[in-house]
């Protein structure tokens, strides 16, 4: 059996390092044990992969290539074969694509495709959120723009993007401008900022602060709301220093709702963000990592339409579970995660056909290679698990 407390300590082994990030993530900030540690002097592969399903059902992935390139590949046969990598026009600028920080792909109305990424800046632990846009279904892309109006050389990182039902593009990210301006020691964590584009990503309105006191290096999850909007879920720093999760809808003046109540008090960022999916009843399915009453682990729970917990959260049936994601299509709900045991990393899934009341455990893949965090994608009634290692992209369609 895995000692859950030791497992949590392993996840946080690098969290005492400076929080933030530069051209690459800090080496000690990854979670779980990689299947094979790189030899001394060997650079760990940068495997952070963005993924999305296109309007026609094709699978798109954005990956990091040699010479700071951002690459795009597509598959029209559910991931059995991918096209040759195509270099996206990032003007030769550096791209961060690892761990919790990776490119994102989103599809808007009228053939619009956008790809976001973090451009590391010269000052350590800083970055700009950049966006590439296509008007022709991804055949060509315009040069990148910076999403935020603030150009301070600070952290603007860990972005996520989504189109709402009206075709507006929302971008959210972790931002440290308020930390930089506050007296030393008087500001907890970072902040969540949000910007909206009404023209499909050609330009963005000035950004708005969604919340003070977010965790510094955990990914932000987005999901559609029942009324056609977007909700965001992130790890928040609640007073005095509990690193639980908060949910807010992306509308001006929206209240912040505490979504998890683990009560995990820790003076570090776990680099372990949540997952969020819209539920059929108008609420949400959520997965997250935390420690509750001395028991660390990844939990699944239901949230109501405002983000408040409904019922008891459940630990995943794997003490080594990490970096879980969740997706739903009607009553079909899936959770995927990776875990390390016996010299290999496993991709596992928890699948439900009754809205998350009962789940069945499935083994999907395993690898002895360095590997990325898994992702779940939805297209219609299909839920697709995608997981990349140093040799290949594993794709599994659930609920066939």
Beta strands, then each sheet from edge to edge (+ up, - down):
strand 1: 50-53
strand 2: 59-64
strand 3: 70-75
strand 4: 86-87
strand 5: 104-107
strand 6: 113-120
strand 7: 127-134
strand 8: 142-146
strand 9: 156-163
strand 10: 169-175
strand 11: 190-197
strand 12: 208-214
strand 13: 221-224
strand 14: 230-238
strand 15: 242-249
strand 16: 257-258
strand 17: 275-278
strand 18: 284-292
strand 19: 295-303
strand 20: 309-315
strand 21: 322-329
strand 22: 332-341
strand 23: 344-352
strand 24: 360-367
strand 25: 375-379
strand 26: 382-388
strand 27: 393-398
sheet 1: 1+ 2- 3+ 4-
sheet 2: 5+ 6- 7+ 8-
sheet 3: 9+ 10- 11+ 12-
sheet 4: 13+ 14- 15+ 16-
sheet 5: 17+ 18- 19+ 20-
sheet 6: 21+ 22- 23+ 24-
sheet 7: 25+ 26- 27+
end
